[in-house]
Amino acid sequence: MAPIALAPRRPLVLAAAVATTALTGCRGSHVALPDRGPVQTIDSAAFVGPVRAPSTTKARDATVSNETAPARPPLDARRFEGVPGTPPLAAGTAAIEEAELIESKVGDINGLPIYADHFLDPLEGRFRAAARRMREAEWLKMVEDEIEDELNQLLADELFRAEAAARLSPEQEQGLRAFLEGVREELLSQNYGSRRLAQETLRSERDQTEEEFLARRRQEALVTLTIRDEILNRATVSWRDIEQRYNRDVELYNPPPHAIFKLISVPASDDAVVKEVGDRLASGEAFASVAAIEANGFDAPNEHTRAARLDGPYEEAEFFGADNLNEAARSLAPGEHAGPINVGSRAYWIGLIEIRRDSVSLYEAQRAIEQQLRSERVAELQNQFLRTMVERSNMTSAIEDIWRRLVHIAHERFWVNR
């Protein structure tokens, strides 16, 4: 869905209104009126007065009263003038409450009504937090994407459910009823057999009634049924498919080997330390143990260990910056060491710990490759199925409209009024 530019709009509100057309006539009318005397200005106080008690006079008395009552001139609306602005309230009159946004229905997905509050409430925390740290354009793009993702998921669930419900055989319907009865019994058993306690648990933990909970479980079962029949059963992977993927990604499963070195570096001018390192290595002490000497310039284990990738023959590799270190390293076999080798003011020893080959055979990789291929095909079949269902239902423009309305409401609610 393409990003939208939100135009300023006033939110829909509940408010009292006066229909002025009845008083003023059609706009643009210029009929001359006879003079009716001075204009009388009215305000809200004119509508406030004592409440009259119900009349106890019989109908026939009222008739006589009407005959004897003095005639009253008819009310002429043109003798009153409407004054713009907020009307003054008479003493003791309660003010109307603040206008507020109506819970709006933004559309339907396959007959399922979508309400703004119900849809946006779970996203409110993320949207408000992001609004505190993002610029408006960046925030709006994030909101557009998240609403689109949620709508797509809602659309997928609803289409899967509708498809499964339409194809449900009598035997499957019976099995579904048995499944839901088992869900109900499990819910009761988890709440000591008390239906009242089960309903309270659902309200407090899920904000659902028992009927809503079971309806949701029914929908999940129908979605699972559709995915199984329409997608999983068709997402087959052959041995030839696995071989082809392994050969395509052979470098991933057989990366170049690495030469693992450990290094010792001490001041070349410190004869005592140089002699100590040489004597300990000559005695057969493990190179890693000697490398832990306090005088070693590489004072942490991760610092005196080097892994060099071998992209070519070992004898031609460049491991270090100094030529004499490289020459010494190329002469080593795993388990051997060389040194001291002077480079500037430092004396070095190099130990080749191992040549590490992290290759994975086809036999070892086959299960992971099969899972990868199956996941790819499930996603492909699911997208294909959804595209077909959306086209069949003619819902593309409706989803686009729902998306735009939700983005606009989110912008008003979480950005403009943040």
N, C-alpha and C positions, 0 to 999 in steps of 0.2 A: 504494500500500500504506500502510495506516495505521501511524503510529509505534507502537512497542511499549514497554511498561515492563518492563525486565528484572528478573526476580526472582532473588535470590541462588541460585546452583546450584553444586554441587561438580563439578569437572571429572572426566571419566571417566579412571580411572587403572588401570594394571596393578599389582597388589599380591598378596602371598601372603595367604591367608585360611584360617581353621580353621572347619569346619562343626561347630558346637556342638550341633546338634539331635541328632546320633547319640549324644552323651554324656548329654544332659540329658533326653531324651524330649520329648514334646509339651509345649508351654508351657501352664501351668494344671493339670498333673497333680499330684495330692497323695496318691500311694500311699505308705503307711508302709513303710520299709525296715528289715530287721533290722540290728542293730549289727554292723559288720564290723571293728571295731577302730579304732585311731587313724588320723586322716587324714594321708596323706603328700603333701607339696607337691613338685611337680616343676617344673623349669625346663629351659631349652634344653640345659644341660650333660648332662641325662639322655640326650639323643639323640646325644651326641658320644662316640665311643669308637674304639678301634683297629679297623681293617678286618680281618675274618677272612679267612684264606687259604682258597681253595676246597678242599673235602674231597676226599681221594683214596681214601677208603674205598669199597669196592664196595657195590653195592646190598644184597647178602645180608648184609654185615657191618653195614650200617645197621639191618637188620631185627633182628639179634641185639642190637645196642646199644640199640634201643628197648625190647626186652623186659627188659633188665637195668638200664636207667637208672632212677634213683629217680623216683617220681612227683612232678610239680610242680603246685602248686595253680593253678587257672585265674586269669587276670588279671581282677580286678574293677574296672571303671572307676569304680565309686562310691567306691573308697578313695582316689581322687586328686582334688585340688582345683585348678581353673583359677584363676589369679591375674590380675586385670585389669592392663593396662599393657604396656610393651615388654619382652619377655623378655630377661634378661641373656645376653650371648654368652660362651661359654667362650673361654679364651685361644687365639689362633691362628685363630679362626673369622672368615671374611670376612663383612662386612656386606652386606646386599642393597642394590643401587643405588637411587638416588632414583627414586620413581615419576614417570612422565612421561605427558603427553597422548598418546593414541593418534591417529594419522592417521585422521580420521573421514570416512566417506562421509555426506553430508548429504542425498542424494537423487539422482534421475535426471531428466534432461530428454530426453524422447523416446528413452529407452534409453541416453543418454550419462550415465555416472556422474559425479557432482560431488563432489570431495573438498575438504575445508576448506583443507588446506595449499596444494594446487595453485591454488585460487581466490584465497586471501587473500595468498599470498606477494607477488604484484606490487603489492598495495595496502599492504603493511606499512610501507614508508618514509613514505608520506603519512599513514597513520593514526597512527603513532608521533610524527611531527613535530607533527601537529595536537593530539595529546594533551598536548603540553608547553605549548601556548599557549591552549587552549580550556577552558571549563567543561564539565562532564560532559554536561549536556543539549544544549549546542551541538555538542559533539563527536559525540554519539550520533546527532543529526539528520543531520550530515554523513556519517557512516558508513552510516546507513540509505539515504540518497539515492545514495551512490556504489555500494553493493552492489546496489541496485535497478537502477541504470543498467547495471552490468556484467552482471547477470542478464538484463536485457531484451535486451542485445546478443547474449549467448550464446544466448538463446532464439530470437532472430531468425535468427541464423546457422544454428542447428540445424534450424529449421523450413524455412528456404529450402533447405538442403541436402537434407533428406528429401523435400521436394516435387519438387525437380529430379531426384533419384535415381529417384523413383517414375515420373516422366514420361519418363525418358530413352529415346529410341528407339535401336534397334540402330546406326543410322548415327551418332548423337550419342555413344553409348558407344564406338564405334570411334574417333571423333575425339578423345574425351577421353583414351583410351589413348595415341593418337599425341601429344597435347599433353604428357602426363606423361612420355612417353619423351623428348620434346624437353627437358623440364625436367631430367630426369636427365642427359642428354648435356651440357646447358649447365653443370650443376653439376660434372661431371667436367672439362669444358674449362677451367673457372675454377680448377681445382686440378691442372693439368698432366696430366690424364688419369688421375690416381691416385684410385682409389676409397677407399683407406685415408685419404689426405690429405683427401678430401672429407668423410668421416665425422668425422674429427678436427675439421675446420673447423665442421661443424654442431654438434658437441658443445660446442665452446668459445664459438661466437658465438651460437647459438640454443638450446643445451641440448636438442637434438633428435637422434634417430637419423635415418638416411636414410629409413626407412619412415615415421616421424612427419612428416618434412618433406614427403614426397610426399603423404601423406594430407591434410596441411593445404592443400597446393596444390590437391588434388582438391576439397576442401571449398570453397575460395575460388572455383574454377571453377564448381562447381555453384551456389553462391550467386549468382554473376554471371549465370549462365544463367537462374535463376529471376527475378531482378530484371529482366533484359532482357525475358523473355517475359511476365511477369505485371504488370510495373509500367511500365518505360520505354516499351514499345511502345504502352501505353494512355495515357501522359501527353502527349496532343497539345495544342497551343496554336494557335488560329486567329488570323488577322489581326484579326477582330472582337474577340476576347479582348484583344488588345494595345491596340486603340483604347479599349475600355471602361476598362482599367486606367489608360491615360494620362489620360483625361478625369476619372477619379476622383481622380487624384493631380496634377491640373494645376498646383496651387500648388507642389508639390514640384519640378516641372520648369520652372516659370516663377515663381520667387520675386520679391518686390518688388525694384526696383532700389535700389542704394546710391550715395549721393553720397560720393566720396572726397576729403577735404580734407587739406591740410598746413597746419600752423600755425607761426607764429614769435611768440615772446613775449620781450620784453626790458624792462628797467627804463625806465619813461617818463621818469625824471629823468636818464638817461644820454644826453645830446644827441648825443654822438659816435657811439654805437652806433645810435641811432635814425636818424641821418643816413646811416651806412654801409649799413644795411639798405635804406633808401629808395633810395639811389643805385645799389646793385647791382641791385635789381629794376627800376629805371627804365632801366638800361642794357641790359635784356633777358636778364640772367642767369636761368637756370632756377630756379624757386621752390624746388625740392628742394635745389639746391646752396646757395642762400642760407640755407635752413632749417638747414643743418649748421653754421652759425656757432657759435662757442664760447659766445657770450653768450646763445644761445637757451635759454629756461627749459625747453623740451622738448628735453632734451639727447640723447635717443636716437631713432633713426628711427621706431621703433614708437610712441614717445610723441608725436611731432609729426605723426602720421598719424591721421586720424579717418575711420571709415566710418559714415555715418548712413543707416539704412534709410528709404526713402520709401514710406510707407503711403498717401499721398495726393498731391495736386499739389505740385510742388517749391516753388511760390511760397507755400505755406501751411505748409511744414515747420518744425519746431522742431529746430535742430541743436545749439544751445549754450544755456547758462544765461542769458547776458546778451542782452537785447533788441537792443542795438546791433550785437552780433556776428551775430545771426540776420538782422537787416535787411540787413547788408552781404552775408552769404552768399547770401541769396535773389536778390540782384541779379547774381550771377555766372553766367557760362557756363563750360563746361569750358575750361581753359587760362587763365582770368582770375584776378586776385587783387585784394584790397582791403586798405587800411591806410595809415597806422597808425590803429588804433581803440583809444582809451584806455578801459580798464576797471580802475578802482582805480589802483594804482600801476604797472600794466603797460601796455605798448603792444603791440598785436597786429596781425599781418598774416594774412589768410586767403587760401589759394589753392585753387580748385576744380580738382582734377586730372582727374577724369572722373566720369561717371554710369555705373556698372557695372551691366549687365543680364546676369545669368548664366542666361538661359533656355535650355532644351534642347528642340528640336523633336521631334515625333513620329518623324520619320525618324531622328534621332540617338539617340532613346531606345529604339527598337523592339527592338534586340538585348538590351539590359539587361532590358527588361520581359519579353521572351520567356523569358529564363533564370530570372527571378524566378518567373513563373507556372509554368514547368515544374518548378522545385524544389518549389514549394508542392504541385503535383499529385502529384509523386513521393512526397512525405512523406505526403500524404493516402491515396494508393493503398497505400503500404507499411503504414500503420497499419491500414487496412481489411483488407488481406490477412492481417496478423498476427492481428488480432482473430478473423477467420474460422478461421484455422489453430488458434489456441489453444482456441477453443470446440469445434472438431471433435476435438481431442486430449484434451479434458477435463483440461487441465493447470493450470488456474487455482489450485486449492487446493494442488497439489503445489509450484508455484512459490512460493506464499505460505509454505508450510512451509519450503522451502529457504532462502528469504530470512530468515525468523525465526531459523533455526538458525545461519546464517552471521553474522547480526548479534550473536547471543548469544556465539558463539565469538570474534568480533572484540572484543567488549566484555571478555570474560575475558582474552584474550591481549594486547590492546594498551592497555587502560585499567586493569583490575584489577591486572594483572601488569606494569605499565609501569615 
